[in-house]
């Protein structure tokens, strides 16, 4: 089902952490009009920072956006089926969206962050357990989508004669930054979602792991859609552009993903330790389209099928206009 993302396509990510739901709907409509081919949305309970933050229920927002913004697919990047969401309820929600909206829904899955799980009273399990929960979750969802009564006895999840009463075939993309998750994407997923890393890492580590996982199940690696998130910002004033990514600075710290830190106020304070230089190396921070075009070209050349941008720009609609006028036409004209 990953064919709904055309090779060489560029998507746009709605970020509920930094904008209210109504603004996200407006900006998503503008992104579609600008020529973006896919809308992604992060799926959090709590935002990455506290000051000037927002957060909404992504599935509720997405179902509304699917109705208002026609003609392009929507997906989560990503939903965590490990603690706060039971995989059967995820299966039901996304089957419902597919039944209503057709082949316009992608389910991106990942192993989650403590920020979104511990807040609801859960203990934060180690990564090896979260990966195992993810594998069970994918199996449960696909069994339910296939139709019929399902009983499942897993280590972490159980079903007792569960029946969705509607069939579905939702594409499942798995988020991964290392070889273990990349192999899982090759084995179980329709696609891999990852973040920007050195080009050699994709060639020598991540893509070979996807290929290994796919071949272990008798699948062609070409069946796995490779997607990369590009974190960007844009402003005519460089200092404003740089300041706008401060909201996400703490996501550059490995401990944010590994340690049990459930409070956005703590994360925000941690982010202040990140230097401007580190931000400039991790984000596309620019006053023109050139840097955006260069990074997207690099992603396509290394072998990604789809690139989507995730922005925390103060003037998000200005960024969308820049992409409409300069970035997207460049790629539409086949100059890459």
C-alpha positions in Angstrom: 0.0 0.0 0.0 3.0 2.3 0.1 2.3 3.2 -3.5 0.1 6.1 -2.4 3.4 8.0 -1.9 4.9 8.7 -5.2 8.7 8.4 -5.6 10.2 11.9 -5.3 7.3 13.4 -3.5 7.4 16.1 -0.8 5.1 16.2 2.2 4.3 18.7 4.9 4.0 18.0 8.7 1.4 19.6 10.9 3.0 20.1 14.3 0.4 20.3 17.1 3.1 21.1 19.6 3.5 24.6 18.3 0.1 25.6 16.8 -3.5 25.4 17.8 -5.8 23.0 15.9 -7.6 25.7 13.8 -4.3 27.2 12.6 -3.1 23.7 11.7 -6.2 23.2 9.6 -5.7 26.5 7.8 -2.0 25.8 7.2 -2.6 22.3 6.0 -5.1 23.6 3.4 -2.4 26.1 2.3 0.2 23.4 2.1 -2.1 21.3 -0.2 -2.7 24.4 -2.4 1.1 25.0 -2.5 1.7 21.6 -4.0 2.7 19.4 -1.1 1.7 15.8 -1.8 1.1 14.4 1.7 0.3 15.7 5.2 1.9 14.2 8.2 1.0 15.0 11.9 2.9 14.3 15.1 0.9 12.3 17.7 1.7 13.5 21.2 -0.1 13.9 24.5 2.4 16.5 25.8 4.5 19.0 23.8 8.3 19.1 23.6 8.4 22.5 25.4 6.1 24.4 27.8 6.3 28.1 26.8 3.9 29.0 24.0 3.1 25.3 23.4 -0.1 23.7 22.2 -1.2 20.0 21.9 -4.3 18.4 20.5 -5.6 14.9 19.9 -4.1 14.1 16.5 -6.6 11.5 15.3 -9.5 13.8 16.0 -7.7 16.6 14.2 -6.7 14.3 11.3 -10.2 13.1 10.7 -11.4 16.7 10.4 -8.5 17.6 8.2 -9.2 14.6 5.9 -12.7 15.9 5.4 -11.7 19.5 4.7 -8.5 19.0 2.7 -9.3 16.7 -0.2 -7.2 14.8 -2.6 -4.0 14.0 -0.6 -3.2 11.4 2.0 -2.6 12.0 5.7 -0.5 10.0 8.2 0.8 10.1 11.7 4.5 10.6 12.4 4.2 8.8 14.7 1.7 7.0 16.9 3.1 4.9 19.7 1.2 1.6 20.3 3.1 0.8 23.5 1.2 2.0 26.6 -1.4 4.8 26.3 -2.9 3.4 23.0 -4.1 -0.2 22.9 -3.4 -1.5 19.3 -7.0 -2.7 18.9 -8.2 0.9 19.4 -5.6 2.2 16.9 -6.8 -0.4 14.5 -10.4 0.7 14.9 -9.7 4.4 14.6 -7.6 4.1 11.4 -10.0 1.5 9.9 -12.7 4.0 10.4 -10.8 6.8 8.7 -9.9 4.5 5.8 -13.6 3.4 5.4 -14.7 7.0 5.3 -11.8 8.6 3.2 -10.4 5.6 1.2 -6.8 5.2 0.4 -5.7 8.5 2.0 -4.6 7.2 5.4 -1.2 6.1 6.6 -0.4 4.9 10.1 3.1 5.8 11.2 4.2 3.8 14.3 7.1 4.2 16.7 8.3 3.2 20.2 7.3 6.4 21.8 8.7 8.9 24.3 8.4 9.0 28.1 6.9 12.5 27.8 3.6 11.0 26.4 3.3 7.8 28.4 4.5 8.5 31.9 2.2 11.5 32.1 -0.7 9.0 32.1 0.7 7.0 35.0 2.7 4.4 33.2 6.3 3.3 34.1 8.7 3.9 31.2 9.9 0.5 29.9 13.3 0.0 28.2 13.6 0.2 24.4 13.8 -3.6 24.0 10.4 -4.0 25.6 8.9 -1.1 23.6 10.1 -2.7 20.4 8.5 -6.0 21.4 5.2 -4.2 22.2 5.4 -2.5 18.8 5.8 -5.9 17.0 2.8 -7.3 18.9 0.8 -4.2 18.1 1.4 -4.5 14.3 0.4 -8.2 14.4 -2.9 -7.4 16.3 -3.8 -4.5 14.0 -3.3 -6.5 10.8 -5.3 -9.5 12.2 -8.2 -7.2 13.1 -8.1 -5.4 9.7 -8.2 -8.8 7.9 -11.7 -9.4 9.5 -13.2 -12.0 11.8 -13.0 -12.7 15.5 -9.4 -12.5 16.8 -8.0 -14.0 20.0 -4.4 -13.0 20.7 -2.1 -14.1 23.5 0.9 -11.9 23.5 3.4 -11.1 26.2 2.1 -7.5 26.4 -1.3 -7.4 24.7 -4.3 -9.8 24.6 -7.5 -10.0 22.6 -10.6 -12.1 23.5 -12.7 -12.7 20.4 -12.3 -9.1 19.2 -13.9 -8.2 15.9 -13.8 -4.8 14.2 -16.8 -5.4 12.0 -15.1 -3.7 9.1 -12.1 -4.6 7.0 -9.2 -2.3 6.2 -5.7 -2.4 4.8 -4.0 0.6 6.2 -0.3 1.1 5.2 1.9 0.9 8.3 5.2 2.8 8.3 7.7 2.2 11.2 9.9 5.0 12.6 13.5 4.0 13.1 16.9 5.7 13.6 19.0 2.6 14.0 19.4 -0.8 12.3 17.1 -2.8 14.6 14.1 -0.6 13.8 15.1 -0.4 10.2 15.1 -4.3 10.0 11.7 -4.3 11.6 10.4 -1.9 9.0 11.7 -4.2 6.3 10.1 -7.2 7.9 6.8 -5.8 9.0 6.2 -2.4 7.5 5.1 -0.8 4.3 7.6 2.0 4.9 10.4 3.4 7.1 10.3 6.9 8.6 13.6 8.3 9.8 15.3 11.6 10.6 18.2 13.4 8.9 21.6 11.8 9.6 24.9 11.7 7.7 24.5 10.3 4.2 27.0 7.5 4.8 24.9 6.2 7.7 21.9 5.6 5.3 24.1 3.9 2.7 26.1 1.7 5.1 23.7 1.1 8.0 20.1 2.0 7.7 19.2 1.0 4.1 21.1 -2.3 4.3 19.1 -3.1 7.5 15.8 -2.4 5.7 17.0 -4.7 2.9 18.0 -7.5 5.3 14.6 -7.3 7.1 12.7 -7.4 3.8 14.6 -10.3 2.4 14.2 -12.3 5.7 10.4 -12.3 4.9 10.8 -13.0 1.2 9.9 -9.4 0.3 11.6 -7.1 -2.2 13.3 -4.1 -0.5 11.8 -1.9 -3.2 8.4 -2.5 -1.6 9.5 -0.5 1.5 8.9 3.2 1.0 11.8 5.1 2.6 10.7 8.4 4.2 12.8 11.1 5.9 11.7 14.0 8.0 13.6 17.3 7.4 13.4 19.7 10.3 13.3 23.2 8.9 12.6 26.9 9.5 12.5 30.0 7.5 12.4 33.8 8.1 13.7 36.8 6.3 15.5 37.6 9.6 18.1 34.9 10.4 18.0 35.5 14.1 14.3 35.0 14.2 14.7 31.8 12.2 17.2 30.5 14.6 15.1 31.4 17.6 12.1 29.6 16.2 13.8 26.2 16.4 14.7 26.7 20.1 11.3 25.2 20.9 12.7 21.8 19.6 16.3 22.2 20.9 16.0 19.4 23.5 15.2 16.8 20.8 18.9 16.9 20.0 19.8 15.4 23.4 19.8 11.6 23.4 18.7 11.4 27.1 15.4 13.0 26.1 14.4 9.8 24.3 16.1 7.4 26.7 15.4 8.7 30.2 12.1 8.9 32.0 11.5 12.7 31.7 7.7 13.4 31.6 7.6 17.1 32.1 7.8 19.7 29.2 9.2 22.3 31.6 12.1 20.1 32.4 12.8 19.4 28.8 12.6 23.1 27.9 15.2 23.8 30.5 17.4 21.1 29.2 17.1 22.5 25.7 18.8 25.7 26.8 22.1 23.8 27.0 22.0 23.2 23.2 24.2 25.7 21.4 23.3 27.7 18.4 25.9 25.8 16.4 24.3 22.5 17.3 20.9 23.9 16.1 22.4 25.1 12.9 23.9 21.6 12.2 20.6 19.8 12.9 18.0 22.1 11.4 17.7 23.8 8.0 17.7 27.4 9.2 17.6 29.9 6.4 16.5 33.2 4.9 16.2 31.7 1.4 15.0 28.6 -0.4 18.5 27.4 -1.4 19.3 25.4 1.8 15.9 23.7 1.6 16.4 22.7 -2.0 19.9 21.4 -1.3 18.8 19.2 1.6 15.9 17.7 -0.2 18.0 17.0 -3.3 20.5 15.2 -1.0 17.8 13.0 0.5 16.4 12.0 -2.9 19.9 11.3 -4.3 20.8 9.0 -1.4 17.7 6.9 -2.0 14.7 8.3 -0.1 11.4 8.0 -1.9 9.6 10.8 0.1 10.8 13.8 2.1 8.6 15.8 4.4 9.3 19.0 6.2 8.5 19.7 9.8 8.7 23.4 10.8 8.5 25.5 13.9 8.8 28.8 12.0 7.2 31.9 13.6 5.7 32.8 10.2 4.6 29.3 9.1 2.4 30.6 6.3 5.4 32.6 5.0 7.4 29.4 4.9 4.6 27.6 3.0 4.5 30.5 0.4 8.2 30.2 0.0 7.9 26.5 -0.7 5.0 27.2 -3.1 6.9 29.8 -5.1 10.4 28.4 -5.1 11.0 24.9 -3.6 8.2 22.8 -5.0 8.3 24.3 -8.5 12.0 23.5 -8.6 11.3 19.8 -8.0 8.2 19.7 -10.2 10.3 20.9 -13.1 12.6 17.9 -12.8 15.7 19.9 -12.0 17.0 17.5 -9.4 
